[in-house]
Amino acid sequence: MWNYAPLFRSYSRLAVDSKPQVGEWAFYGKRHVGLVVEAGPDGRFQVIEASPVRGHVMLSDSQYMERVWGAPTCFGRLKRG
């Protein structure tokens, strides 16, 4: 089983954040990832995920994601330049 968050953190061209920003990947547990498509100032956000729980691609809010997958491990994106 892959653990995506440590792999992501160890790649020098990628930046890791503790707060979500639109366009970043949200990492959950050892192998679930969602793409942040909306992030509010209150820390709530929405992701697009391929949900193995529901069996299709869907838009999920941060409360649902935390309930199903736990708190996000980290957020990340490619560094510019």
VOBA-1610 file (N, C-alpha, C; in pm, whole numbers, padded with zeros to 5 digits, always signed):
BEGIN
Met+00084-00117+00000Met+00000+00000+00000Met+00090+00124+00000Trp+00063+00215-00091Trp+00139+00339-00100Trp+00094+00437+00005Asn+00188+00519+00053Asn+00154+00630+00140Asn+00191+00756+00063Tyr+00093+00817-00002Tyr+00117+00927-00096Tyr+00172+01054-00031Ala+00127+01089+00089Ala+00172+01214+00151Ala+00324+01219+00168Pro+00391+01116+00225Pro+00537+01122+00236Pro+00607+01126+00100Leu+00554+01055+00001Leu+00612+01060-00134Leu+00602+01202-00188Phe+00489+01264-00169Phe+00467+01401-00216Phe+00562+01497-00147Arg+00574+01486-00015Arg+00660+01576+00063Arg+00807+01563+00026Ser+00850+01445-00016Ser+00992+01424-00045Ser+01031+01469-00186Tyr+00937+01505-00271Tyr+00966+01547-00408Tyr+00994+01697-00408Ser+01113+01739-00446Ser+01159+01878-00432Ser+01079+01980-00514Arg+01011+01941-00620Arg+00935+02035-00701Arg+00794+02058-00648Leu+00762+01999-00536Leu+00628+02013-00480Leu+00630+02091-00350Ala+00531+02175-00330Ala+00518+02255-00208Ala+00404+02198-00124Val+00425+02191+00007Val+00326+02136+00099Val+00273+02247+00188Asp+00141+02249+00209Asp+00075+02348+00294Asp-00007+02278+00401Ser-00036+02351+00508Ser-00124+02297+00612Ser-00268+02344+00592Lys-00289+02447+00509Lys-00423+02499+00481Lys-00453+02483+00332Pro-00579+02452+00298Pro-00613+02427+00158Pro-00617+02553+00072Gln-00572+02539-00051Gln-00584+02643-00152Gln-00637+02577-00279Val-00716+02651-00355Val-00772+02598-00480Val-00660+02551-00570Gly-00676+02433-00627Gly-00576+02375-00716Gly-00478+02282-00648Glu-00482+02273-00517Glu-00392+02183-00445Glu-00456+02046-00427Trp-00370+01948-00405Trp-00416+01814-00370Trp-00433+01807-00220Ala-00540+01743-00175Ala-00564+01717-00032Ala-00536+01568-00010Phe-00445+01538+00081Phe-00406+01400+00108Phe-00473+01351+00235Tyr-00532+01231+00229Tyr-00602+01171+00341Tyr-00546+01032+00367Gly-00511+01005+00490Gly-00463+00872+00526Gly-00345+00830+00441Lys-00340+00703+00407Lys-00226+00651+00331Lys-00243+00659+00181Arg-00367+00666+00131Arg-00378+00658-00014Arg-00498+00724-00079His-00564+00814-00010His-00677+00884-00073His-00639+01029-00097Val-00673+01080-00216Val-00636+01215-00257Val-00757+01281-00323Gly-00776+01409-00298Gly-00880+01487-00366Gly-00820+01618-00415Leu-00879+01677-00517Leu-00833+01805-00571Leu-00920+01916-00514Val-00858+02015-00447Val-00930+02126-00385Val-00984+02217-00496Val-01117+02237-00498Val-01179+02322-00599Val-01241+02448-00539Glu-01254+02450-00407Glu-01306+02568-00337Glu-01248+02568-00196Ala-01204+02685-00150Ala-01149+02698-00014Ala-01198+02828+00046Gly-01261+02818+00162Gly-01313+02937+00228Gly-01220+02988+00336Pro-01239+03113+00378Pro-01154+03171+00483Pro-01171+03102+00619Asp-01282+03030+00636Asp-01308+02961+00762Asp-01241+02823+00768Gly-01166+02787+00662Gly-01097+02658+00660Gly-01176+02546+00594Arg-01301+02571+00564Arg-01381+02470+00493Arg-01344+02472+00346Phe-01356+02356+00282Phe-01320+02345+00142Phe-01400+02234+00076Gln-01392+02230-00057Gln-01454+02122-00134Gln-01347+02061-00223Val-01359+01931-00245Val-01267+01860-00333Val-01344+01778-00434Ile-01279+01750-00545Ile-01328+01649-00639Ile-01250+01523-00604Glu-01321+01414-00585Glu-01258+01287-00550Glu-01322+01173-00627Ala-01245+01069-00649Ala-01299+00945-00703Ala-01327+00857-00582Ser-01451+00856-00540Ser-01488+00793-00414Ser-01506+00642-00426Pro-01419+00564-00360Pro-01442+00420-00357Pro-01561+00384-00268Val-01599+00475-00179Val-01713+00453-00090Val-01843+00459-00170Arg-01855+00560-00258Arg-01978+00577-00337Arg-01966+00524-00479Gly-01845+00492-00523Gly-01826+00428-00653Gly-01828+00520-00773His-01804+00650-00755His-01799+00742-00869His-01724+00871-00831Val-01696+00953-00931Val-01632+01083-00908Val-01738+01178-00855Met-01700+01253-00752Met-01799+01340-00689Met-01734+01462-00626Leu-01816+01563-00599Leu-01775+01682-00527Leu-01809+01658-00380Ser-01709+01672-00292Ser-01730+01645-00150Ser-01680+01763-00067Asp-01752+01793+00041Asp-01707+01902+00128Asp-01613+01848+00236Ser-01545+01941+00303Ser-01444+01902+00401Ser-01503+01823+00518Gln-01626+01852+00557Gln-01687+01778+00667Gln-01708+01631+00629Tyr-01758+01607+00508Tyr-01777+01469+00461Tyr-01642+01398+00454Met-01542+01464+00397Met-01411+01401+00381Met-01351+01363+00516Glu-01363+01451+00613Glu-01307+01422+00745Glu-01383+01309+00813Arg-01514+01306+00795Arg-01594+01199+00854Arg-01557+01063+00794Val-01533+01058+00663Val-01503+00931+00596Val-01355+00894+00603Trp-01265+00992+00580Trp-01122+00964+00566Trp-01035+01014+00681Gly-01093+01094+00772Gly-01015+01155+00879Gly-00963+01291+00833Ala-00893+01358+00921Ala-00839+01491+00887Ala-00736+01479+00776Pro-00727+01578+00687Pro-00627+01571+00582Pro-00486+01571+00640Thr-00401+01489+00581Thr-00260+01481+00621Thr-00187+01610+00585Cys-00212+01659+00462Cys-00152+01783+00415Cys-00217+01823+00283Phe-00181+01940+00234Phe-00224+01991+00104Phe-00098+02022+00026Gly-00100+02006-00106Gly+00021+02034-00182Gly-00005+02066-00327Arg+00100+02125-00390Arg+00092+02166-00530Arg+00232+02168-00589Leu+00239+02175-00720Leu+00368+02192-00788Leu+00418+02333-00764Lys+00548+02346-00739Lys+00608+02479-00727Lys+00617+02543-00864Arg+00600+02671-00871Arg+00611+02742-01000Arg+00757+02768-01032Gly+00786+02763-01162Gly+00921+02797-01207Gly+01020+02691-01209
//
